[in-house]
Amino acid sequence: MELRLALCDAYDDWLRTLVPATAGVALIAVGGLGRSEPAPYSDLDLVLVHDGKVDGLSALADSIWYPIWDSGIALDHSVRTVDQAVAVAKDDLKAVLGLLDARHIAGDSALWGPMRARILDVWRASAGKRAAELHDLSRARWAAAGDAAFLLEPNLKDSRGGLRDAQSLHALAAAQLVDFSAPVRAAYPVLLDARGELHRRSGRATDVLRLQEHDGVATALGILDEVGRPDRDAMLRSVNDAARTVAYALDIAWRRIEATVRARAPRRRLFGASAPPGPDRIGLAKDVVAQDGEVVLARDADPRTDAGLAVRAARAAAENGLPLGSFTLERLAAEAPPVPVPWPAQVRDDFVSLLGAGAPAVQVLESLDHAGLLAELIPEWDAVRCKAQHNPVHRFTVDRHLLETAAQAARFTRQVSRPDLLLLGALLHDIGKGYPPGDHSVIGAVHAQRIVRRMGLVADDVATVTALTRHHLLLPDTATRRDLDDPKTVTLVADAVDGSGELLDLLHALTIADAAATGPAVWSDWKAGLIADLVSRARAVLDGEVPARQAPIDDGARALAEAGQLAVEIRGDEVIVAAPDVVGTLYRTAGVLALHALDIRAASIRTHAGMAVNTFLVEPRFGRLPDPALVRGDLARALDGKLALADRLREKERSYARRGAAGADQPPAVHWFDDEATDATVVEFRAADAIGLLCRVTAALERCGVDVRSARVSSMAGVVVDAFYVTTRDGRPIPPDARADIEAELVRV
């Protein structure tokens, strides 16, 4: 607030020095300065108004505009008579909205009063008809900028619930169509403050609250934790919550305006007489009806005696694609008693059916949450409301992610034996992210168990939902970080689901739904295929099959090895390399593939006839596979020491470094796993991704006298998890007393 007022005073004082005391001319500010809320690096939007009788107007205007341009401040300007300004307001929606916020800065104030009154009259006379156009403009903006209430990097101005939406509400209120409510008046400065500090901290006109700016903005706003550090989560939560308030109020406003328009429609004729149309009330469920495009309570409904009414109304709303009326929500929040514990069967069925409605359920559940009704049903929901996820692969805050996952899971309800448990597991799988640091899957399982017990599930169903929460990352993590050809991998999955094919199928559906709700960066055909393969193998084990040990080398690879010459073949997304089985072959091969812009996803290392036959699953970084002959030539030079591999990789990394990548400032981490491989040890290396990283890591392992049997590489949002199946030179698992030196060498890379 102080920053905006200081800027406003500074601009006003300066602009007044530029405007001569000439009758018939006035300088008017619109936009942010017109509203007395400029941001530090926003442009100035000014109108020079005149009475049409001023001599030398062009020179006068230039004397105002040029000093502004010379200062380096961006300027949007126009010169108009009062009549011209009013005419523009009649024809241009954006212009009239800007002029509604106009403010006299300097010059002839006699022009300003009549102009403002006429523009307000124009808006009030046309707002009802132009509201649809405003709504269309807003929807187009939301499609591009998303929903600020649930984004980790919201656009404070253009996202749904952002500053433009609050200003739209103010304009609609000026037309006396809706109220500019107290909650919106309180939320609006939160967004303004965050945007002002974002401008000031970044030194430019930006409206997207990027992750790297969170700490600085939190510090500037004085949002600190108990030890005085910037509380980025609290800052983002305040922004998300403010945007949610604005968006919810605007939704109600549009519905009220639409209802008003319908009510003003031409009167219908009833039995030959003219009569006003009455509201159509269509029954949807017990004591729940649809009226004027909303779900409301029946006239004789009594929420005080019906604990299940809120859930029943929400189910009806979602299943019919309608919103819950705001007054209905207020009444339910004020009057409805708590749902008994355990929940009655009908309440539980209604809640599961609400989730099963899919995408329409998201907004309905959001409205329940806004009214405080969702936390009445699930008190743990408070912990995840507007909870930030500092991971760029996540599009949404934790609460919205859970709702979106449940909506995605609804697509699979006909493909699993227990759709009810799938929907509940989807809603609760990340509930642990709202609680103190630790493994959110483990923490969440405890809370999920408590929640579904309150819902009245039987013991076996409680165990299933608890397992879904505990193991919701089992399939994606195992498929991308473990060797599927190792029998131990499949056995571990079968053991984790406790021999239950039903749980395995539910986890598979939940994995797909979770990925779809997270964002496009977490899913690909490659990952989907790996997970499907893992599920198929695990199901076979559950059916009594014994997982096979590593498949023998195929005929093609055997032929390459027995030829005894360096060879490179590309088959689809696989690169097969035959090379002398000597120390350094693996890391040099990984480095050469990186030079050819190939990201390695998995590697299988085999030997035969004194040759290493390594198969790499690759993904071209730029969409094209290289010529095998060129790869072979570079590899031959690298193996002979004639290719400056390290220098070439450093040069490529400088050219294609992921600037600002998540985790880039965090130290690498090394984790050991003793019981997740057959006759080997699994070591995971986690660090910020880089083009030559796999080459350096495998080189470090080889320097430590470690043999790599296979590898899985998982990279997401600039963070890589490299999992290596390693043994000593004589084929034994890595002993614990040898690990410290290996770990130190890995960290040094």
LINCOR-V693050 format. One record per residue. RES is the residue in one small letter. OMEGA is omega as a letter, one per 20 degrees, with the letter a starting at -180 (NA if undefined). Layout:
BEGIN
res=RES omega=OMEGA
res=RES omega=OMEGA
END
This chain:
BEGIN
res=m omega=a
res=e omega=r
res=l omega=a
res=r omega=a
res=l omega=r
res=a omega=r
res=l omega=a
res=c omega=r
res=d omega=a
res=a omega=r
res=y omega=a
res=d omega=a
res=d omega=a
res=w omega=a
res=l omega=r
res=r omega=r
res=t omega=a
res=l omega=a
res=v omega=r
res=p omega=r
res=a omega=a
res=t omega=r
res=a omega=r
res=g omega=r
res=v omega=r
res=a omega=r
res=l omega=a
res=i omega=r
res=a omega=r
res=v omega=a
res=g omega=a
res=g omega=r
res=l omega=r
res=g omega=r
res=r omega=a
res=s omega=r
res=e omega=a
res=p omega=r
res=a omega=a
res=p omega=a
res=y omega=r
res=s omega=r
res=d omega=r
res=l omega=r
res=d omega=a
res=l omega=r
res=v omega=r
res=l omega=a
res=v omega=a
res=h omega=a
res=d omega=r
res=g omega=a
res=k omega=a
res=v omega=r
res=d omega=r
res=g omega=a
res=l omega=a
res=s omega=r
res=a omega=r
res=l omega=r
res=a omega=a
res=d omega=a
res=s omega=r
res=i omega=a
res=w omega=a
res=y omega=r
res=p omega=r
res=i omega=r
res=w omega=a
res=d omega=r
res=s omega=a
res=g omega=r
res=i omega=r
res=a omega=a
res=l omega=r
res=d omega=a
res=h omega=r
res=s omega=r
res=v omega=a
res=r omega=r
res=t omega=r
res=v omega=r
res=d omega=r
res=q omega=r
res=a omega=r
res=v omega=r
res=a omega=r
res=v omega=r
res=a omega=r
res=k omega=a
res=d omega=a
res=d omega=a
res=l omega=a
res=k omega=a
res=a omega=a
res=v omega=r
res=l omega=r
res=g omega=a
res=l omega=r
res=l omega=a
res=d omega=a
res=a omega=a
res=r omega=r
res=h omega=r
res=i omega=a
res=a omega=r
res=g omega=a
res=d omega=a
res=s omega=r
res=a omega=r
res=l omega=a
res=w omega=a
res=g omega=r
res=p omega=r
res=m omega=a
res=r omega=a
res=a omega=a
res=r omega=r
res=i omega=r
res=l omega=r
res=d omega=r
res=v omega=a
res=w omega=a
res=r omega=r
res=a omega=a
res=s omega=a
res=a omega=a
res=g omega=a
res=k omega=a
res=r omega=a
res=a omega=r
res=a omega=r
res=e omega=r
res=l omega=r
res=h omega=r
res=d omega=r
res=l omega=a
res=s omega=a
res=r omega=r
res=a omega=r
res=r omega=r
res=w omega=a
res=a omega=a
res=a omega=a
res=a omega=r
res=g omega=a
res=d omega=a
res=a omega=a
res=a omega=a
res=f omega=a
res=l omega=r
res=l omega=r
res=e omega=a
res=p omega=r
res=n omega=a
res=l omega=a
res=k omega=a
res=d omega=r
res=s omega=r
res=r omega=a
res=g omega=a
res=g omega=a
res=l omega=a
res=r omega=r
res=d omega=r
res=a omega=r
res=q omega=r
res=s omega=r
res=l omega=r
res=h omega=r
res=a omega=r
res=l omega=r
res=a omega=r
res=a omega=r
res=a omega=r
res=q omega=r
res=l omega=a
res=v omega=r
res=d omega=r
res=f omega=a
res=s omega=r
res=a omega=r
res=p omega=r
res=v omega=r
res=r omega=r
res=a omega=a
res=a omega=a
res=y omega=r
res=p omega=r
res=v omega=r
res=l omega=r
res=l omega=a
res=d omega=a
res=a omega=a
res=r omega=r
res=g omega=r
res=e omega=r
res=l omega=r
res=h omega=a
res=r omega=a
res=r omega=a
res=s omega=a
res=g omega=r
res=r omega=a
res=a omega=r
res=t omega=a
res=d omega=a
res=v omega=a
res=l omega=a
res=r omega=a
res=l omega=a
res=q omega=r
res=e omega=a
res=h omega=a
res=d omega=a
res=g omega=r
res=v omega=r
res=a omega=r
res=t omega=a
res=a omega=a
res=l omega=r
res=g omega=r
res=i omega=a
res=l omega=r
res=d omega=a
res=e omega=r
res=v omega=r
res=g omega=r
res=r omega=r
res=p omega=a
res=d omega=a
res=r omega=r
res=d omega=r
res=a omega=r
res=m omega=a
res=l omega=r
res=r omega=r
res=s omega=r
res=v omega=r
res=n omega=a
res=d omega=r
res=a omega=r
res=a omega=r
res=r omega=r
res=t omega=r
res=v omega=a
res=a omega=a
res=y omega=r
res=a omega=a
res=l omega=r
res=d omega=r
res=i omega=a
res=a omega=a
res=w omega=a
res=r omega=r
res=r omega=r
res=i omega=r
res=e omega=r
res=a omega=r
res=t omega=r
res=v omega=r
res=r omega=a
res=a omega=a
res=r omega=r
res=a omega=a
res=p omega=a
res=r omega=r
res=r omega=r
res=r omega=a
res=l omega=a
res=f omega=r
res=g omega=a
res=a omega=r
res=s omega=a
res=a omega=r
res=p omega=r
res=p omega=r
res=g omega=a
res=p omega=r
res=d omega=r
res=r omega=a
res=i omega=r
res=g omega=r
res=l omega=a
res=a omega=r
res=k omega=r
res=d omega=a
res=v omega=a
res=v omega=r
res=a omega=r
res=q omega=r
res=d omega=r
res=g omega=r
res=e omega=r
res=v omega=a
res=v omega=r
res=l omega=r
res=a omega=a
res=r omega=a
res=d omega=r
res=a omega=r
res=d omega=a
res=p omega=a
res=r omega=a
res=t omega=a
res=d omega=a
res=a omega=a
res=g omega=a
res=l omega=a
res=a omega=a
res=v omega=r
res=r omega=r
res=a omega=r
res=a omega=r
res=r omega=a
res=a omega=r
res=a omega=a
res=a omega=a
res=e omega=r
res=n omega=r
res=g omega=a
res=l omega=r
res=p omega=r
res=l omega=r
res=g omega=a
res=s omega=r
res=f omega=r
res=t omega=r
res=l omega=r
res=e omega=a
res=r omega=r
res=l omega=a
res=a omega=a
res=a omega=a
res=e omega=a
res=a omega=r
res=p omega=r
res=p omega=r
res=v omega=r
res=p omega=r
res=v omega=i
res=p omega=a
res=w omega=r
res=p omega=a
res=a omega=a
res=q omega=r
res=v omega=r
res=r omega=r
res=d omega=r
res=d omega=a
res=f omega=r
res=v omega=r
res=s omega=r
res=l omega=r
res=l omega=a
res=g omega=r
res=a omega=r
res=g omega=a
res=a omega=r
res=p omega=a
res=a omega=a
res=v omega=a
res=q omega=r
res=v omega=r
res=l omega=r
res=e omega=r
res=s omega=r
res=l omega=a
res=d omega=a
res=h omega=r
res=a omega=a
res=g omega=a
res=l omega=a
res=l omega=r
res=a omega=r
res=e omega=r
res=l omega=a
res=i omega=a
res=p omega=a
res=e omega=a
res=w omega=r
res=d omega=a
res=a omega=a
res=v omega=a
res=r omega=a
res=c omega=r
res=k omega=a
res=a omega=r
res=q omega=a
res=h omega=r
res=n omega=a
res=p omega=r
res=v omega=r
res=h omega=r
res=r omega=a
res=f omega=r
res=t omega=a
res=v omega=a
res=d omega=a
res=r omega=r
res=h omega=r
res=l omega=r
res=l omega=r
res=e omega=r
res=t omega=r
res=a omega=r
res=a omega=r
res=q omega=r
res=a omega=r
res=a omega=r
res=r omega=a
res=f omega=a
res=t omega=r
res=r omega=a
res=q omega=r
res=v omega=a
res=s omega=a
res=r omega=r
res=p omega=a
res=d omega=a
res=l omega=r
res=l omega=a
res=l omega=r
res=l omega=r
res=g omega=r
res=a omega=a
res=l omega=a
res=l omega=a
res=h omega=r
res=d omega=a
res=i omega=r
res=g omega=r
res=k omega=r
res=g omega=a
res=y omega=a
res=p omega=a
res=p omega=a
res=g omega=r
res=d omega=a
res=h omega=r
res=s omega=r
res=v omega=r
res=i omega=a
res=g omega=r
res=a omega=r
res=v omega=a
res=h omega=r
res=a omega=r
res=q omega=r
res=r omega=a
res=i omega=a
res=v omega=r
res=r omega=r
res=r omega=r
res=m omega=r
res=g omega=r
res=l omega=r
res=v omega=a
res=a omega=a
res=d omega=r
res=d omega=r
res=v omega=a
res=a omega=a
res=t omega=r
res=v omega=r
res=t omega=r
res=a omega=r
res=l omega=r
res=t omega=a
res=r omega=a
res=h omega=a
res=h omega=r
res=l omega=a
res=l omega=a
res=l omega=a
res=p omega=a
res=d omega=a
res=t omega=a
res=a omega=a
res=t omega=a
res=r omega=a
res=r omega=a
res=d omega=a
res=l omega=r
res=d omega=r
res=d omega=a
res=p omega=a
res=k omega=a
res=t omega=a
res=v omega=r
res=t omega=r
res=l omega=r
res=v omega=r
res=a omega=r
res=d omega=a
res=a omega=r
res=v omega=r
res=d omega=r
res=g omega=a
res=s omega=r
res=g omega=r
res=e omega=r
res=l omega=r
res=l omega=r
res=d omega=r
res=l omega=r
res=l omega=r
res=h omega=r
res=a omega=r
res=l omega=r
res=t omega=a
res=i omega=r
res=a omega=r
res=d omega=r
res=a omega=a
res=a omega=a
res=a omega=a
res=t omega=a
res=g omega=a
res=p omega=a
res=a omega=a
res=v omega=a
res=w omega=r
res=s omega=r
res=d omega=r
res=w omega=a
res=k omega=r
res=a omega=r
res=g omega=r
res=l omega=a
res=i omega=r
res=a omega=r
res=d omega=r
res=l omega=r
res=v omega=r
res=s omega=r
res=r omega=r
res=a omega=r
res=r omega=r
res=a omega=r
res=v omega=r
res=l omega=r
res=d omega=r
res=g omega=r
res=e omega=r
res=v omega=a
res=p omega=a
res=a omega=r
res=r omega=a
res=q omega=a
res=a omega=r
res=p omega=r
res=i omega=a
res=d omega=a
res=d omega=a
res=g omega=r
res=a omega=r
res=r omega=a
res=a omega=r
res=l omega=a
res=a omega=a
res=e omega=r
res=a omega=r
res=g omega=a
res=q omega=r
res=l omega=a
res=a omega=r
res=v omega=r
res=e omega=r
res=i omega=r
res=r omega=a
res=g omega=r
res=d omega=r
res=e omega=r
res=v omega=r
res=i omega=a
res=v omega=r
res=a omega=a
res=a omega=r
res=p omega=a
res=d omega=r
res=v omega=r
res=v omega=r
res=g omega=a
res=t omega=a
res=l omega=a
res=y omega=r
res=r omega=r
res=t omega=r
res=a omega=r
res=g omega=r
res=v omega=r
res=l omega=r
res=a omega=r
res=l omega=r
res=h omega=r
res=a omega=r
res=l omega=r
res=d omega=a
res=i omega=r
res=r omega=a
res=a omega=r
res=a omega=r
res=s omega=a
res=i omega=a
res=r omega=r
res=t omega=r
res=h omega=r
res=a omega=r
res=g omega=a
res=m omega=r
res=a omega=r
res=v omega=a
res=n omega=r
res=t omega=a
res=f omega=r
res=l omega=a
res=v omega=r
res=e omega=a
res=p omega=a
res=r omega=a
res=f omega=r
res=g omega=a
res=r omega=r
res=l omega=a
res=p omega=r
res=d omega=a
res=p omega=a
res=a omega=r
res=l omega=r
res=v omega=a
res=r omega=a
res=g omega=r
res=d omega=a
res=l omega=r
res=a omega=r
res=r omega=r
res=a omega=a
res=l omega=r
res=d omega=a
res=g omega=a
res=k omega=r
res=l omega=r
res=a omega=a
res=l omega=a
res=a omega=a
res=d omega=a
res=r omega=r
res=l omega=r
res=r omega=r
res=e omega=r
res=k omega=r
res=e omega=r
res=r omega=a
res=s omega=a
res=y omega=a
res=a omega=r
res=r omega=a
res=r omega=r
res=g omega=a
res=a omega=r
res=a omega=r
res=g omega=a
res=a omega=a
res=d omega=a
res=q omega=r
res=p omega=r
res=p omega=a
res=a omega=r
res=v omega=r
res=h omega=a
res=w omega=r
res=f omega=a
res=d omega=a
res=d omega=a
res=e omega=r
res=a omega=r
res=t omega=r
res=d omega=r
res=a omega=r
res=t omega=r
res=v omega=r
res=v omega=r
res=e omega=r
res=f omega=a
res=r omega=a
res=a omega=r
res=a omega=a
res=d omega=r
res=a omega=a
res=i omega=a
res=g omega=a
res=l omega=a
res=l omega=r
res=c omega=a
res=r omega=a
res=v omega=r
res=t omega=r
res=a omega=r
res=a omega=r
res=l omega=a
res=e omega=r
res=r omega=a
res=c omega=r
res=g omega=a
res=v omega=r
res=d omega=r
res=v omega=a
res=r omega=r
res=s omega=a
res=a omega=r
res=r omega=a
res=v omega=r
res=s omega=a
res=s omega=a
res=m omega=r
res=a omega=r
res=g omega=r
res=v omega=a
res=v omega=r
res=v omega=r
res=d omega=r
res=a omega=a
res=f omega=r
res=y omega=a
res=v omega=r
res=t omega=r
res=t omega=a
res=r omega=r
res=d omega=r
res=g omega=r
res=r omega=r
res=p omega=a
res=i omega=a
res=p omega=a
res=p omega=a
res=d omega=r
res=a omega=a
res=r omega=a
res=a omega=a
res=d omega=r
res=i omega=a
res=e omega=r
res=a omega=r
res=e omega=r
res=l omega=a
res=v omega=a
res=r omega=a
res=v omega=NA
END
